């Protein structure tokens, strides 16, 4: 389970019966030692805490009701280089020995009792209600946002800011409608004084004078989309009628091909 959670998996879900979070880490560490995968306890425990992100602990009371008692987050402690070279700046032997002893204390502390992880409850069930106790770490927040859809990401950001005052970073998803809306809200608005006065003015087109005929009657202009009148031609020299270019096609009965048959002799 630990091996599959480290590589080639988006996430891993499993169940356990540990009562506390340290008991969960210890039980998984001992299982890896018994399997023969690791021989050193600290190395095995370090691999375990790298996999555990959240522990959702359920409790069953005497009535037979099962409920979530707490949600605990595991935060691995990264090893940092805390050694100093301040002894070079000391001019006396006593000063150099003091700085050397400080580095020696750090070394022995990391060797004998180095803290591999921290854990804290994100949510607890207190007095028949759920209470948010500690915020989620920045690393888990970023990993959770990457695997969310746009709508879920916006709701999650609002949840963080409303309960813990954590402002999510600016979205970098190209073409995302939710990201555009969130980024547009954060942009500053343009002041009214910077808008030119003629920005909303409508440009008027010059009016055209009507074209007059010799009789003083205005010529009617044909607008776009207007169908021109049907052309006519004289029939008998006195009257005109519109030309109908379509012919009435009467459906003629289909005649079957008749073949002459001769009796074979």
Buried (B, 14 or more C-beta within 10 A) or exposed (E): EBEEBEEEEEEEEEEEEBEEBEEBBBEBBBBBBEEEEBEEEEBBBBBBBBBBBEBEBEEEEEEEEEEEBBBBBBBBEEEEEEEEEBBEEBEEEEEBEEBEEBBEEBEEEBEEEEEBBEBBBBBBBEEEEEEBEEBBBEEBBEEBBEEEEBEEBBEBBEEBEEEEEBEBEEBEEEEBEBBBEBEEEEEEEEEEEEEEEEEEEEEEEEEEEEEEEEEEEEEEEEEEEEEEEEEEEEEEEEEEEEEEEEEEEEEEEEEEEEEEEEEEE
